[in-house]
Amino acid sequence: MSTQRRTLRFSWQRLSRSQRGTLLAYVAVIVLFIVGGIYRPGFVRLDNIGQLLLLASFVGLVAAGQTFVILIGGIDLSVPWVLNAMAVLLTTTSLGQDSRAWWVVPLVLVLGAVIGAVNGLGIVFFDIPPVVMTLGMNGIMQGLVLGLTGGFTCATCNSVAPPAVQTAIAGQAVLGLPNGLLVWIIVALLVGLVLSATTLGRRIYALGNNAVAAYLAGVNVRAVTFIVYALGGLFAALAGIALTAFGQQATLGMGDPFLFDSIAAVVIGGTSILGGRGNYWGSIAGAIFLVVLRAVLQQYSISEAGRSIVTGVVILVALLLYGREAREV
């Protein structure tokens, strides 16, 4: 037994801090499912798990962009209204017609990336702190949505997402799982590939670890920052499309919960809030953890206020544990 403990301890120590955080996040998800299943056996049925994973996919899509941004030591606070604006653009431009979907969806994605790129331009060329730049962009997007829709009273504001888009996200795929999960899997594979096997990924980690050293090593810091924030806007727009397809319509404030959740998912998954350490697989675990945690708390009849408090405590504990581990290494 002593030998087994030493072996496990050695194996644990060989993992990087981000790998440990990712592993702990997945273990926590499994524990939550067990706790939920004890109270209600139907909680661990495949159809319920599929629905929870679909809900987690919306957080996960936003967290994909947030992971890129946080890995370079930045943050994107424009997520709520970029997501909301792109959702409104999708419905009011397509007017629920499949014949328009083929060009409206790409337009929404490109515009989301452009908005993120503007964030990057403000940060790299005008030295505006990321918090200030992205928070200001969030306000601008909110004002544009409210102004252009007349406070969401326009004639086209009640339009729905095209049926083809709804089917692509909320329709049933292989083994009865929602198509939205397949979209998330594809995104996860692409993001994981970019971060682990491309020059851009290596430069992102280098920039997050030490911007000056990265610059001296030949990394184009401005270009990497620009690309990362553009990706943040792209994934916020993609999340807006997915969320609208699932709910059929866009609503004001639909993006508000995703600011906290996207950052929380990244942190819970073991990514350092200071940048340079982490991966998207951890963010995926963090997104699932948040959704399952809320589902378990709701199942145990915990109030909305109580669920918010518990979630906040979990984030603080994760930060404290990872921070302590970093000081000990």
C-alpha beads as a LAMMPS data file, in Angstrom:
LAMMPS data file: protein, C-alpha beads

329 atoms
328 bonds

1 atom types
1 bond types

-500.0 500.0 xlo xhi
-500.0 500.0 ylo yhi
-500.0 500.0 zlo zhi

Masses

1 110.0

Atoms # bond

1 1 1 0.000 0.000 0.000
2 1 1 2.843 2.345 0.853
3 1 1 4.446 1.624 -2.510
4 1 1 1.157 2.391 -4.301
5 1 1 0.844 5.690 -2.471
6 1 1 4.387 6.641 -3.426
7 1 1 3.675 5.714 -7.039
8 1 1 0.510 7.806 -7.116
9 1 1 2.293 10.719 -5.466
10 1 1 5.136 10.510 -7.975
11 1 1 2.687 10.376 -10.880
12 1 1 0.795 13.379 -9.478
13 1 1 3.999 15.384 -9.085
14 1 1 4.966 14.666 -12.678
15 1 1 1.847 16.466 -13.901
16 1 1 2.062 20.186 -14.602
17 1 1 -0.039 22.578 -12.508
18 1 1 -2.523 23.076 -15.344
19 1 1 -2.814 19.317 -15.861
20 1 1 -3.515 18.855 -12.175
21 1 1 -6.191 21.518 -12.303
22 1 1 -7.802 19.912 -15.347
23 1 1 -7.775 16.465 -13.727
24 1 1 -9.287 17.809 -10.511
25 1 1 -12.018 19.565 -12.479
26 1 1 -13.042 16.340 -14.218
27 1 1 -12.975 14.449 -10.922
28 1 1 -15.221 17.132 -9.421
29 1 1 -17.666 16.726 -12.328
30 1 1 -17.866 12.979 -11.705
31 1 1 -18.446 13.565 -7.993
32 1 1 -21.272 15.992 -8.755
33 1 1 -22.975 13.468 -11.014
34 1 1 -22.700 10.870 -8.253
35 1 1 -24.194 13.277 -5.712
36 1 1 -27.023 14.151 -8.088
37 1 1 -27.641 10.496 -8.866
38 1 1 -27.911 9.615 -5.170
39 1 1 -30.761 12.103 -4.718
40 1 1 -32.469 11.321 -8.031
41 1 1 -31.336 8.272 -10.053
42 1 1 -32.719 9.852 -13.243
43 1 1 -30.056 12.548 -12.918
44 1 1 -27.474 10.216 -14.441
45 1 1 -29.632 8.998 -17.316
46 1 1 -28.040 9.513 -20.716
47 1 1 -30.752 11.899 -21.922
48 1 1 -30.345 14.122 -18.838
49 1 1 -26.564 14.064 -19.129
50 1 1 -26.920 15.030 -22.795
51 1 1 -29.095 18.023 -21.916
52 1 1 -26.669 19.165 -19.217
53 1 1 -23.771 18.879 -21.633
54 1 1 -25.722 20.885 -24.223
55 1 1 -26.260 23.661 -21.666
56 1 1 -22.567 23.483 -20.798
57 1 1 -21.683 23.829 -24.476
58 1 1 -22.929 27.432 -24.532
59 1 1 -20.607 28.321 -21.662
60 1 1 -17.891 26.250 -23.284
61 1 1 -18.074 28.127 -26.575
62 1 1 -17.660 31.485 -24.857
63 1 1 -14.952 29.995 -22.650
64 1 1 -13.020 28.975 -25.783
65 1 1 -12.460 32.624 -26.657
66 1 1 -11.898 33.540 -23.019
67 1 1 -9.261 30.795 -22.739
68 1 1 -7.250 32.305 -25.586
69 1 1 -7.477 35.766 -24.046
70 1 1 -6.632 34.720 -20.495
71 1 1 -3.682 32.628 -21.673
72 1 1 -1.944 35.819 -22.840
73 1 1 -2.742 37.505 -19.526
74 1 1 -5.741 39.481 -20.794
75 1 1 -9.472 39.423 -20.210
76 1 1 -12.556 40.019 -22.350
77 1 1 -15.426 41.816 -20.620
78 1 1 -17.246 42.560 -23.880
79 1 1 -18.600 39.014 -24.112
80 1 1 -22.172 39.673 -22.850
81 1 1 -23.242 42.228 -25.414
82 1 1 -21.148 40.943 -28.300
83 1 1 -23.025 37.669 -27.846
84 1 1 -26.329 39.494 -27.462
85 1 1 -25.747 41.773 -30.436
86 1 1 -24.810 38.908 -32.724
87 1 1 -27.893 36.957 -31.631
88 1 1 -30.110 39.944 -32.438
89 1 1 -28.333 40.399 -35.774
90 1 1 -28.972 36.757 -36.624
91 1 1 -32.733 36.912 -36.065
92 1 1 -33.456 40.407 -37.351
93 1 1 -31.435 39.888 -40.543
94 1 1 -32.443 36.338 -41.371
95 1 1 -36.111 36.919 -40.424
96 1 1 -36.380 33.205 -39.721
97 1 1 -35.784 32.304 -43.381
98 1 1 -33.520 29.420 -44.367
99 1 1 -32.849 31.150 -47.688
100 1 1 -30.965 33.865 -45.787
101 1 1 -29.152 31.608 -43.338
102 1 1 -26.306 30.749 -45.727
103 1 1 -24.986 34.318 -45.711
104 1 1 -26.313 35.653 -42.378
105 1 1 -24.510 33.061 -40.231
106 1 1 -21.085 33.777 -41.782
107 1 1 -21.812 37.514 -41.523
108 1 1 -22.508 37.175 -37.786
109 1 1 -19.311 35.193 -37.225
110 1 1 -17.172 37.629 -39.216
111 1 1 -18.668 40.651 -37.490
112 1 1 -18.055 39.055 -34.098
113 1 1 -14.406 38.535 -35.038
114 1 1 -14.174 42.145 -36.261
115 1 1 -15.512 43.469 -32.955
116 1 1 -12.970 41.344 -31.105
117 1 1 -10.260 42.626 -33.445
118 1 1 -11.215 46.205 -32.571
119 1 1 -10.648 45.291 -28.925
120 1 1 -7.224 44.023 -29.907
121 1 1 -6.419 47.167 -31.877
122 1 1 -7.276 49.398 -28.929
123 1 1 -5.106 47.312 -26.636
124 1 1 -2.004 46.979 -28.841
125 1 1 -1.933 50.331 -30.649
126 1 1 -3.359 52.685 -28.037
127 1 1 -2.161 50.849 -24.925
128 1 1 -5.660 50.776 -23.468
129 1 1 -5.820 48.254 -20.600
130 1 1 -7.816 45.160 -21.613
131 1 1 -10.308 45.669 -18.772
132 1 1 -11.070 49.217 -19.889
133 1 1 -11.109 48.475 -23.630
134 1 1 -13.367 45.426 -23.468
135 1 1 -15.673 46.931 -20.857
136 1 1 -16.056 49.998 -23.045
137 1 1 -16.795 47.798 -26.061
138 1 1 -19.432 45.977 -24.038
139 1 1 -21.138 49.318 -23.357
140 1 1 -20.892 50.337 -27.003
141 1 1 -22.496 47.091 -28.173
142 1 1 -25.266 47.419 -25.609
143 1 1 -25.978 50.969 -26.760
144 1 1 -25.998 49.936 -30.424
145 1 1 -28.433 47.090 -29.802
146 1 1 -30.810 49.232 -27.765
147 1 1 -30.542 52.167 -30.163
148 1 1 -30.901 50.286 -33.436
149 1 1 -33.807 48.166 -32.176
150 1 1 -35.579 51.011 -30.385
151 1 1 -35.240 49.271 -27.053
152 1 1 -36.046 45.937 -28.703
153 1 1 -39.394 47.198 -29.994
154 1 1 -38.576 47.017 -33.722
155 1 1 -40.837 45.163 -36.146
156 1 1 -38.275 42.418 -36.715
157 1 1 -37.181 41.967 -33.092
158 1 1 -39.530 39.030 -32.566
159 1 1 -38.081 37.110 -35.509
160 1 1 -36.783 33.605 -34.882
161 1 1 -33.612 31.864 -35.940
162 1 1 -33.885 30.062 -39.293
163 1 1 -35.196 26.498 -38.886
164 1 1 -32.033 25.123 -40.508
165 1 1 -29.918 26.813 -37.828
166 1 1 -32.224 25.533 -35.083
167 1 1 -31.920 22.002 -36.411
168 1 1 -28.146 22.288 -36.755
169 1 1 -27.807 23.142 -33.047
170 1 1 -30.822 21.732 -31.217
171 1 1 -31.635 18.825 -33.512
172 1 1 -30.859 15.233 -32.619
173 1 1 -27.680 13.635 -33.865
174 1 1 -26.053 10.234 -33.432
175 1 1 -27.238 8.262 -30.369
176 1 1 -29.870 10.899 -29.679
177 1 1 -27.357 13.543 -28.618
178 1 1 -28.009 17.161 -29.649
179 1 1 -26.130 18.445 -32.688
180 1 1 -24.874 21.265 -30.475
181 1 1 -22.618 18.783 -28.702
182 1 1 -21.053 17.790 -32.004
183 1 1 -20.373 21.460 -32.732
184 1 1 -18.726 21.781 -29.314
185 1 1 -16.627 18.661 -29.901
186 1 1 -15.401 20.061 -33.212
187 1 1 -14.574 23.384 -31.548
188 1 1 -12.744 21.587 -28.738
189 1 1 -10.628 19.606 -31.175
190 1 1 -9.757 22.708 -33.198
191 1 1 -8.913 24.837 -30.153
192 1 1 -6.894 22.013 -28.606
193 1 1 -4.994 21.581 -31.872
194 1 1 -4.252 25.299 -32.170
195 1 1 -2.961 25.567 -28.619
196 1 1 -0.909 22.377 -28.590
197 1 1 0.378 21.878 -32.124
198 1 1 0.713 25.236 -33.886
199 1 1 3.124 28.133 -33.883
200 1 1 0.316 30.446 -32.790
201 1 1 -0.334 28.266 -29.741
202 1 1 3.319 28.312 -28.716
203 1 1 3.423 32.081 -29.113
204 1 1 0.284 32.484 -27.021
205 1 1 1.883 30.582 -24.142
206 1 1 5.148 32.485 -24.561
207 1 1 3.344 35.825 -24.468
208 1 1 1.378 34.813 -21.398
209 1 1 4.474 33.673 -19.529
210 1 1 6.583 36.743 -20.231
211 1 1 5.684 39.359 -22.828
212 1 1 9.146 40.945 -22.845
213 1 1 10.937 37.624 -23.266
214 1 1 8.484 36.652 -26.009
215 1 1 9.187 39.912 -27.839
216 1 1 12.943 39.430 -27.549
217 1 1 12.516 35.887 -28.878
218 1 1 10.931 37.262 -32.049
219 1 1 7.229 36.888 -31.233
220 1 1 5.067 39.564 -32.838
221 1 1 3.273 40.497 -29.633
222 1 1 0.854 42.884 -31.307
223 1 1 -0.189 40.374 -33.968
224 1 1 -0.751 37.598 -31.433
225 1 1 -2.794 39.879 -29.172
226 1 1 -4.847 41.076 -32.144
227 1 1 -5.584 37.504 -33.268
228 1 1 -6.469 36.324 -29.766
229 1 1 -9.047 39.054 -29.187
230 1 1 -10.494 38.474 -32.653
231 1 1 -10.950 34.819 -31.683
232 1 1 -12.650 35.953 -28.494
233 1 1 -15.218 37.890 -30.522
234 1 1 -15.638 35.012 -32.968
235 1 1 -16.477 32.512 -30.240
236 1 1 -18.842 34.960 -28.524
237 1 1 -20.689 35.292 -31.841
238 1 1 -20.761 31.517 -32.278
239 1 1 -22.211 31.155 -28.782
240 1 1 -24.833 33.771 -29.662
241 1 1 -25.862 31.762 -32.711
242 1 1 -26.006 28.510 -30.725
243 1 1 -27.966 30.017 -27.852
244 1 1 -30.465 31.658 -30.207
245 1 1 -30.900 28.426 -32.161
246 1 1 -31.643 26.590 -28.928
247 1 1 -34.097 29.197 -27.621
248 1 1 -35.366 30.144 -31.125
249 1 1 -35.337 33.897 -30.364
250 1 1 -32.905 36.517 -29.150
251 1 1 -33.656 38.372 -25.922
252 1 1 -32.128 41.385 -24.247
253 1 1 -29.607 40.440 -21.571
254 1 1 -29.201 36.884 -22.801
255 1 1 -25.423 37.234 -22.746
256 1 1 -25.096 38.614 -19.212
257 1 1 -24.607 35.273 -17.393
258 1 1 -21.809 34.227 -19.721
259 1 1 -19.246 36.785 -18.607
260 1 1 -18.894 35.338 -15.123
261 1 1 -19.395 31.751 -16.264
262 1 1 -16.816 31.893 -19.051
263 1 1 -14.130 33.293 -16.749
264 1 1 -15.121 30.896 -13.967
265 1 1 -14.933 27.892 -16.312
266 1 1 -11.413 28.853 -17.374
267 1 1 -10.253 29.334 -13.783
268 1 1 -11.878 26.146 -12.458
269 1 1 -10.225 24.223 -15.294
270 1 1 -6.779 25.152 -14.018
271 1 1 -5.819 28.010 -16.338
272 1 1 -3.840 30.717 -14.581
273 1 1 -5.720 34.013 -14.508
274 1 1 -2.311 35.674 -15.021
275 1 1 -1.721 33.808 -18.288
276 1 1 0.856 31.403 -19.649
277 1 1 -0.552 28.219 -18.125
278 1 1 -3.638 26.168 -18.895
279 1 1 -5.562 24.519 -21.719
280 1 1 -9.039 24.384 -23.210
281 1 1 -9.686 20.843 -21.979
282 1 1 -9.691 22.285 -18.475
283 1 1 -12.119 25.022 -19.527
284 1 1 -14.450 22.334 -20.879
285 1 1 -14.398 20.606 -17.497
286 1 1 -15.022 23.948 -15.806
287 1 1 -18.038 24.665 -18.008
288 1 1 -19.548 21.239 -17.316
289 1 1 -18.817 21.612 -13.609
290 1 1 -20.676 24.926 -13.361
291 1 1 -23.777 23.630 -15.145
292 1 1 -23.906 20.354 -13.210
293 1 1 -23.260 22.143 -9.905
294 1 1 -26.226 24.447 -10.459
295 1 1 -28.390 21.506 -11.516
296 1 1 -27.490 19.595 -8.344
297 1 1 -28.120 22.604 -6.121
298 1 1 -31.466 23.220 -7.815
299 1 1 -32.333 19.574 -7.348
300 1 1 -31.706 19.969 -3.623
301 1 1 -34.059 23.008 -3.622
302 1 1 -31.294 25.556 -3.008
303 1 1 -32.487 29.082 -3.824
304 1 1 -31.047 31.170 -6.656
305 1 1 -29.231 33.317 -4.086
306 1 1 -27.765 30.209 -2.480
307 1 1 -26.631 28.833 -5.843
308 1 1 -24.865 32.092 -6.634
309 1 1 -23.110 32.096 -3.265
310 1 1 -21.963 28.485 -3.621
311 1 1 -20.683 29.128 -7.155
312 1 1 -18.769 32.190 -5.983
313 1 1 -17.220 30.262 -3.108
314 1 1 -16.127 27.504 -5.496
315 1 1 -14.346 30.038 -7.714
316 1 1 -12.557 31.592 -4.754
317 1 1 -11.493 28.198 -3.443
318 1 1 -10.134 27.255 -6.875
319 1 1 -8.136 30.485 -7.054
320 1 1 -6.779 29.994 -3.538
321 1 1 -5.755 26.381 -4.180
322 1 1 -4.065 27.100 -7.496
323 1 1 -2.404 30.200 -6.096
324 1 1 -1.056 28.279 -3.125
325 1 1 0.235 25.506 -5.371
326 1 1 2.000 28.060 -7.584
327 1 1 3.778 29.577 -4.572
328 1 1 4.889 26.147 -3.367
329 1 1 6.414 25.136 -6.711

Bonds

1 1 1 2
2 1 2 3
3 1 3 4
4 1 4 5
5 1 5 6
6 1 6 7
7 1 7 8
8 1 8 9
9 1 9 10
10 1 10 11
11 1 11 12
12 1 12 13
13 1 13 14
14 1 14 15
15 1 15 16
16 1 16 17
17 1 17 18
18 1 18 19
19 1 19 20
20 1 20 21
21 1 21 22
22 1 22 23
23 1 23 24
24 1 24 25
25 1 25 26
26 1 26 27
27 1 27 28
28 1 28 29
29 1 29 30
30 1 30 31
31 1 31 32
32 1 32 33
33 1 33 34
34 1 34 35
35 1 35 36
36 1 36 37
37 1 37 38
38 1 38 39
39 1 39 40
40 1 40 41
41 1 41 42
42 1 42 43
43 1 43 44
44 1 44 45
45 1 45 46
46 1 46 47
47 1 47 48
48 1 48 49
49 1 49 50
50 1 50 51
51 1 51 52
52 1 52 53
53 1 53 54
54 1 54 55
55 1 55 56
56 1 56 57
57 1 57 58
58 1 58 59
59 1 59 60
60 1 60 61
61 1 61 62
62 1 62 63
63 1 63 64
64 1 64 65
65 1 65 66
66 1 66 67
67 1 67 68
68 1 68 69
69 1 69 70
70 1 70 71
71 1 71 72
72 1 72 73
73 1 73 74
74 1 74 75
75 1 75 76
76 1 76 77
77 1 77 78
78 1 78 79
79 1 79 80
80 1 80 81
81 1 81 82
82 1 82 83
83 1 83 84
84 1 84 85
85 1 85 86
86 1 86 87
87 1 87 88
88 1 88 89
89 1 89 90
90 1 90 91
91 1 91 92
92 1 92 93
93 1 93 94
94 1 94 95
95 1 95 96
96 1 96 97
97 1 97 98
98 1 98 99
99 1 99 100
100 1 100 101
101 1 101 102
102 1 102 103
103 1 103 104
104 1 104 105
105 1 105 106
106 1 106 107
107 1 107 108
108 1 108 109
109 1 109 110
110 1 110 111
111 1 111 112
112 1 112 113
113 1 113 114
114 1 114 115
115 1 115 116
116 1 116 117
117 1 117 118
118 1 118 119
119 1 119 120
120 1 120 121
121 1 121 122
122 1 122 123
123 1 123 124
124 1 124 125
125 1 125 126
126 1 126 127
127 1 127 128
128 1 128 129
129 1 129 130
130 1 130 131
131 1 131 132
132 1 132 133
133 1 133 134
134 1 134 135
135 1 135 136
136 1 136 137
137 1 137 138
138 1 138 139
139 1 139 140
140 1 140 141
141 1 141 142
142 1 142 143
143 1 143 144
144 1 144 145
145 1 145 146
146 1 146 147
147 1 147 148
148 1 148 149
149 1 149 150
150 1 150 151
151 1 151 152
152 1 152 153
153 1 153 154
154 1 154 155
155 1 155 156
156 1 156 157
157 1 157 158
158 1 158 159
159 1 159 160
160 1 160 161
161 1 161 162
162 1 162 163
163 1 163 164
164 1 164 165
165 1 165 166
166 1 166 167
167 1 167 168
168 1 168 169
169 1 169 170
170 1 170 171
171 1 171 172
172 1 172 173
173 1 173 174
174 1 174 175
175 1 175 176
176 1 176 177
177 1 177 178
178 1 178 179
179 1 179 180
180 1 180 181
181 1 181 182
182 1 182 183
183 1 183 184
184 1 184 185
185 1 185 186
186 1 186 187
187 1 187 188
188 1 188 189
189 1 189 190
190 1 190 191
191 1 191 192
192 1 192 193
193 1 193 194
194 1 194 195
195 1 195 196
196 1 196 197
197 1 197 198
198 1 198 199
199 1 199 200
200 1 200 201
201 1 201 202
202 1 202 203
203 1 203 204
204 1 204 205
205 1 205 206
206 1 206 207
207 1 207 208
208 1 208 209
209 1 209 210
210 1 210 211
211 1 211 212
212 1 212 213
213 1 213 214
214 1 214 215
215 1 215 216
216 1 216 217
217 1 217 218
218 1 218 219
219 1 219 220
220 1 220 221
221 1 221 222
222 1 222 223
223 1 223 224
224 1 224 225
225 1 225 226
226 1 226 227
227 1 227 228
228 1 228 229
229 1 229 230
230 1 230 231
231 1 231 232
232 1 232 233
233 1 233 234
234 1 234 235
235 1 235 236
236 1 236 237
237 1 237 238
238 1 238 239
239 1 239 240
240 1 240 241
241 1 241 242
242 1 242 243
243 1 243 244
244 1 244 245
245 1 245 246
246 1 246 247
247 1 247 248
248 1 248 249
249 1 249 250
250 1 250 251
251 1 251 252
252 1 252 253
253 1 253 254
254 1 254 255
255 1 255 256
256 1 256 257
257 1 257 258
258 1 258 259
259 1 259 260
260 1 260 261
261 1 261 262
262 1 262 263
263 1 263 264
264 1 264 265
265 1 265 266
266 1 266 267
267 1 267 268
268 1 268 269
269 1 269 270
270 1 270 271
271 1 271 272
272 1 272 273
273 1 273 274
274 1 274 275
275 1 275 276
276 1 276 277
277 1 277 278
278 1 278 279
279 1 279 280
280 1 280 281
281 1 281 282
282 1 282 283
283 1 283 284
284 1 284 285
285 1 285 286
286 1 286 287
287 1 287 288
288 1 288 289
289 1 289 290
290 1 290 291
291 1 291 292
292 1 292 293
293 1 293 294
294 1 294 295
295 1 295 296
296 1 296 297
297 1 297 298
298 1 298 299
299 1 299 300
300 1 300 301
301 1 301 302
302 1 302 303
303 1 303 304
304 1 304 305
305 1 305 306
306 1 306 307
307 1 307 308
308 1 308 309
309 1 309 310
310 1 310 311
311 1 311 312
312 1 312 313
313 1 313 314
314 1 314 315
315 1 315 316
316 1 316 317
317 1 317 318
318 1 318 319
319 1 319 320
320 1 320 321
321 1 321 322
322 1 322 323
323 1 323 324
324 1 324 325
325 1 325 326
326 1 326 327
327 1 327 328
328 1 328 329
